[in-house]
Amino acid sequence: MSLSEFSLASLVIVVWLYYQDKLDISVKIVNHALDGICVTDVNGIIQSVNPAYTKITGYSQQEVVGKTPSVLQSGEHDNEFYKKMWYSLKTEGIWKGYIWNKRKNNEIYKEWLTITAIKDDAG
């Protein structure tokens, strides 16, 4: 009986280590990307950003986690612009185009932005 419990525990550890390794690789890819990456939850709340995001916007991860990407909103776009953006994202799963955003130092800049909805197995 002890041997079967040990085998089960070993299997769980091996599976956990396998997925942990995959997660570590994904984190390294995101952290070394030259493009700014912002990950939000389904409600649009920022969960993490990569170092390139901080370099581009001036906001650290600690300053934006728990907030929405509207921290970058420049005021250059009207509500209709954002309605079309979110409609495209919800219906097609992607939006891309130029947008005027604002850095932490209040400098307004134009950027090419791609927003992609990434779904898990539950949708």
MIVEX-814085 format. One record per residue: residue number from 1; residue in one letter; x, y, z of N, C-alpha, C in turn. Coordinates in Angstrom, 3 decimals. Each point is the difference from the previous one (the first is absolute). Layout:
    k  r        nX        nY        nZ       caX       caY       caZ        cX        cY        cZ
  NUM  A         X         Y         Z         X         Y         Z         X         Y         Z
...
//
This chain:
    k  r        nX        nY        nZ       caX       caY       caZ        cX        cY        cZ
    1  M     0.825    -1.184     0.000    -0.825     1.184     0.000     0.879     1.261     0.000
    2  S     1.030    -0.024     0.804     0.906     1.146     0.048     0.648     0.243    -1.356
    3  L     0.337    -1.083    -0.670     0.622     0.112    -1.313    -0.950     0.646    -1.010
    4  S    -1.282    -0.333     0.055    -0.959     0.600    -0.939    -0.198     1.481     0.307
    5  E    -0.018     0.372     1.276    -0.117     1.417     0.373     1.233     0.773    -0.450
    6  F     1.166    -0.604     0.166     1.233     0.638    -0.451    -0.005     0.180    -1.514
    7  S    -0.484    -1.008    -0.728    -0.082     0.084    -1.461    -0.948     1.111    -0.438
    8  L    -1.139     0.090     0.659    -0.972     1.049    -0.332     0.588     1.381     0.277
    9  A     0.651     0.148     1.136     0.625     1.285     0.333     1.082     0.355    -1.011
   10  S     0.771    -0.982    -0.416     1.045     0.234    -1.002    -0.600     0.435    -1.329
   11  L    -1.094    -0.631    -0.400    -0.666     0.367    -1.242    -0.503     1.444     0.058
   12  V    -0.604     0.369     1.090    -0.490     1.371     0.165     1.153     0.991    -0.093
   13  I     1.101    -0.294     0.623     1.167     0.894    -0.034     0.550     0.111    -1.419
   14  V     0.093    -1.101    -0.718     0.514     0.031    -1.373    -0.908     0.847    -0.890
   15  V    -1.306    -0.198     0.109    -0.951     0.787    -0.801     0.111     1.473     0.358
   16  W     0.082     0.315     1.292     0.108     1.388     0.436     1.281     0.636    -0.538
   17  L     1.110    -0.724     0.070     1.270     0.529    -0.507    -0.053     0.217    -1.514
   18  Y    -0.676    -0.876    -0.731    -0.143     0.153    -1.446    -0.718     1.307    -0.330
   19  Y    -1.130     0.244     0.640    -0.759     1.217    -0.286     0.693     1.240     0.541
   20  Q     0.710    -0.134     1.094     0.755     1.128     0.548     1.084     0.428    -0.987
   21  D     0.666    -0.961    -0.630     1.030     0.287    -0.994    -0.598     0.735    -1.196
   22  K    -1.167    -0.443    -0.459    -0.682     0.662    -1.126    -0.366     1.427     0.375
   23  L    -0.479     0.203     1.212    -0.362     1.339     0.467     1.229     0.896     0.078
   24  D     1.111    -0.534     0.498     1.238     0.779     0.092     0.459     0.471    -1.374
   25  I    -0.101    -0.859    -1.007     0.402     0.373    -1.355    -0.892     1.120    -0.527
   26  S    -1.307    -0.112     0.241    -0.938     1.035    -0.452     0.311     1.350     0.651
   27  V     0.286    -0.020     1.272     0.330     1.241     0.719     1.282     0.612    -0.555
   28  K     0.991    -0.819    -0.293     1.257     0.506    -0.557    -0.213     0.635    -1.371
   29  I    -0.837    -0.619    -0.826    -0.291     0.559    -1.325    -0.641     1.369     0.134
   30  V    -1.006     0.113     0.849    -0.702     1.277     0.191     0.959     1.054     0.555
   31  N     0.789    -0.363     0.979     0.897     0.967     0.635     1.129     0.466    -0.900
   32  H     0.343    -0.785    -1.025     1.075     0.396    -0.907    -0.498     0.569    -1.322
   33  A    -1.304     0.088    -0.165    -0.568     0.580    -1.227     0.316     1.485    -0.057
   34  L     0.231     0.506    -1.193     0.281     1.426    -0.178    -1.285     0.824    -0.052
   35  D    -1.127    -0.647    -0.279    -1.295     0.678    -0.012    -0.554     0.038     1.413
   36  G    -0.682     1.085     0.323    -0.660     0.097     1.293    -1.169    -0.963     0.036
   37  I    -0.090    -0.770     1.075    -1.080    -0.965     0.151    -0.703     0.261     1.320
   38  C    -1.324     0.082    -0.103    -0.851     0.214     1.156    -1.018    -1.127     0.023
   39  V    -0.068    -0.745     1.085    -0.937    -1.108     0.127    -1.100     0.420     0.960
   40  T    -1.261    -0.115    -0.480    -1.142     0.336     0.848    -0.867    -1.243     0.206
   41  D    -0.872     0.087     0.983    -0.976    -1.071     0.167    -1.206     0.298    -0.878
   42  V    -1.027    -0.817     0.110    -1.182     0.130    -0.849    -0.719     1.338     0.228
   43  N     0.209     0.624     1.150    -0.622     1.289     0.319     0.862     1.198    -0.385
   44  G     1.150    -0.264    -0.628     0.874     1.083    -0.420     0.896     0.532     1.104
   45  I     0.147    -0.725     1.081     0.867     0.413     1.108     1.399    -0.548    -0.271
   46  I     0.980     0.873     0.034     1.380    -0.386    -0.286     0.515    -0.981     1.055
   47  Q     0.520    -1.131    -0.492     0.570    -1.030     0.861     1.527     0.077     0.014
   48  S     0.589     0.350    -1.144     1.457     0.129    -0.075     0.383     0.774    -1.250
   49  V     1.200     0.539     0.036     0.595     0.671    -1.161     1.456    -0.434    -0.081
   50  N     0.580     0.111    -1.188     1.397    -0.396    -0.144     0.915     1.226     0.091
   51  P     1.311    -0.205     0.090     0.929     1.127     0.113    -0.084     0.985    -1.171
   52  A    -0.307    -0.481    -1.214    -0.116     0.906    -1.143    -1.183     0.953     0.190
   53  Y    -1.086    -0.468     0.592    -1.149     0.851     0.302     0.439     1.142     0.913
   54  T     0.773    -0.337     1.020     0.490     1.016     0.936     0.903     1.001    -0.712
   55  K     0.860    -0.482    -0.871     0.903     0.888    -0.734    -0.780     0.946    -0.919
   56  I    -1.036    -0.515    -0.660    -0.783     0.804    -0.942    -0.889     1.010     0.714
   57  T    -0.688    -0.446     1.052    -1.015     0.848     0.645     0.507     0.780     1.204
   58  G     1.037    -0.497     0.632     0.492     0.631     1.224    -0.668    -0.527     1.255
   59  Y    -1.015    -0.855    -0.141    -0.703    -0.582     1.148     0.622    -1.339     0.375
   60  S     0.280    -0.180     1.276     0.505    -1.288     0.474    -1.169    -0.969     0.166
   61  Q     0.339    -1.259     0.129    -1.038    -1.012     0.209    -0.813     0.306     1.252
   62  Q     0.664     0.408     1.072    -0.684     0.285     1.258    -1.014     1.148    -0.148
   63  E     0.282     0.942    -0.898    -0.890     1.149    -0.180    -1.255    -0.319    -0.798
   64  V     0.031    -1.035    -0.826    -1.149    -0.264    -0.873    -0.772    -1.270     0.323
   65  V     0.599    -0.957     0.693    -0.722    -1.223     0.336    -1.207     0.372     0.857
   66  G    -1.147    -0.550    -0.386    -1.251     0.304     0.706    -0.780     1.133    -0.622
   67  K     0.602     0.681    -0.975    -0.673     1.091    -0.706    -0.358    -0.458    -1.411
   68  T    -0.671     0.854    -0.749    -0.322    -0.316    -1.386     0.998     0.710    -0.915
   69  P     0.095    -0.439    -1.256     0.912     0.663    -0.939    -0.350     1.462    -0.271
   70  S    -1.126     0.459     0.520    -0.368     1.406    -0.194     0.967     0.956     0.694
   71  V     0.928    -0.522     0.800     1.022     0.875     0.591     0.822     0.673    -1.089
   72  L     0.005    -0.595    -1.205     0.753     0.564    -1.124    -0.853     0.908    -0.888
   73  Q    -1.278     0.109     0.306    -0.915     0.752    -0.859     0.433     1.458    -0.113
   74  S     0.115     0.450    -1.257     0.515     1.345    -0.266    -1.084     1.061    -0.098
   75  G    -1.229    -0.417    -0.232    -1.073     0.956    -0.223    -0.144     0.392    -1.461
   76  E     0.818    -0.594    -0.858    -0.020     0.305    -1.429    -1.098    -0.742    -0.757
   77  H    -0.608    -1.007     0.622    -1.026    -0.803    -0.667    -1.329     0.171     0.722
   78  D    -1.089    -0.018    -0.777    -1.325     0.114     0.607    -0.531    -1.382     0.384
   79  N    -1.166    -0.015     0.656    -0.582    -1.264     0.446    -0.315    -0.928    -1.162
   80  E    -0.355     0.549    -1.157    -0.318    -0.816    -1.172     1.213    -0.825    -0.430
   81  F     1.177     0.588     0.072     1.236    -0.714    -0.339     0.139    -1.243     0.869
   82  Y    -0.187     0.167     1.316     0.163    -1.115     0.926    -1.128    -1.023    -0.144
   83  K    -1.211     0.450    -0.304    -1.101    -0.938    -0.241     0.311    -0.906    -1.186
   84  K     0.521     0.581    -1.085     0.366    -0.795    -1.176     1.136    -0.966     0.327
   85  M     0.966     0.468     0.783     1.123    -0.839     0.400    -0.503    -1.217     0.760
   86  W    -0.833     0.215     1.015    -0.485    -1.102     0.817    -0.961    -0.902    -0.767
   87  Y    -0.766     0.555    -0.920    -0.879    -0.815    -0.826     0.825    -0.978    -0.843
   88  S     1.056     0.513    -0.617     0.882    -0.844    -0.801     0.648    -1.077     0.855
   89  L     0.436     0.372     1.175     0.651    -0.958     0.889    -0.967    -1.100     0.427
   90  K    -1.238     0.380     0.314    -0.981    -0.991     0.457    -0.499    -0.889    -1.128
   91  T    -0.154     0.554    -1.197    -0.562    -0.797    -1.107     1.064    -0.765    -0.781
   92  E     1.182     0.590    -0.171     1.041    -0.631    -0.803     1.173    -0.531     0.825
   93  G     0.075     0.413     1.262     1.091    -0.450     0.865     1.284     0.773    -0.181
   94  I    -0.043     1.064    -0.818     1.222     0.780    -0.247    -0.366     1.421    -0.398
   95  W     0.836     0.931     0.382    -0.074     1.381    -0.491     1.429     0.451    -0.228
   96  K     0.220     0.698    -1.111     1.320     0.587    -0.232    -0.168     1.315    -0.729
   97  G     0.882     0.916     0.327    -0.040     1.307    -0.625     0.869     0.981     0.771
   98  Y     0.036     1.225    -0.497     0.750     1.046     0.681    -0.859     0.622     1.084
   99  I     0.641     0.335     1.098    -0.686     0.630     1.115     0.953     1.010     0.641
  100  W    -0.576     1.077     0.466     0.774     0.999     0.741    -0.130    -0.324     1.486
  101  N     1.120    -0.262     0.646     0.026    -0.275     1.429     0.857     1.038     0.713
  102  K    -0.014    -0.073     1.326     0.738     0.978     0.801     0.911    -0.726     0.983
  103  R     1.268     0.389    -0.017     0.982    -0.571     0.925    -0.215     0.573     1.405
  104  K     0.691    -0.568     0.953    -0.088     0.458     1.389     0.385     1.471     0.129
  105  N     0.950     0.442    -0.833     0.444     1.396     0.063    -0.924     0.946    -0.782
  106  N    -1.184    -0.498    -0.409    -1.036     0.744    -0.730     0.331     0.260    -1.468
  107  E     1.074    -0.577    -0.497     0.322     0.125    -1.422    -0.963    -0.877    -0.802
  108  I    -0.641     0.599    -0.989    -0.915    -0.744    -0.861     0.796    -0.557    -1.167
  109  Y    -0.246    -1.274    -0.303     0.737    -0.667    -1.068    -0.945    -0.879    -0.813
  110  K     0.354    -0.181    -1.260    -0.774    -0.850    -0.897     0.652    -1.371    -0.035
  111  E    -0.838    -1.045     0.113     0.549    -1.347    -0.049    -0.897    -0.923    -0.803
  112  W     0.606    -1.018    -0.583    -0.733    -1.076    -0.650    -0.326    -1.002     1.095
  113  L    -1.279    -0.246     0.188    -0.441    -0.855     1.091    -0.744    -1.203    -0.554
  114  T     0.309    -1.157     0.518    -0.736    -1.211    -0.312    -0.528    -0.569     1.303
  115  I    -1.312    -0.195     0.060    -0.632    -0.616     1.168    -0.563    -1.333    -0.462
  116  T     0.353    -1.049     0.712    -0.461    -1.335    -0.345    -0.662    -0.643     1.200
  117  A    -1.186    -0.561    -0.224    -0.674    -0.761     1.054     0.554    -1.410    -0.011
  118  I     0.534    -0.426     1.120     0.526    -1.354     0.127    -0.905    -0.732     0.992
  119  K    -0.564    -1.107    -0.460    -0.959    -0.731     0.823     0.594    -1.299     0.509
  120  D    -0.436    -0.390     1.182     0.421    -1.287     0.532    -0.953    -1.092    -0.493
  121  D     0.157    -1.191     0.496    -0.816    -1.125    -0.441    -1.484     0.205     0.299
  122  A    -0.306     0.815     1.003    -1.397     0.264     0.357    -0.600     1.126    -0.836
  123  G     0.810     0.607    -0.873    -0.504     1.067    -0.871     0.278     1.379     0.534
//
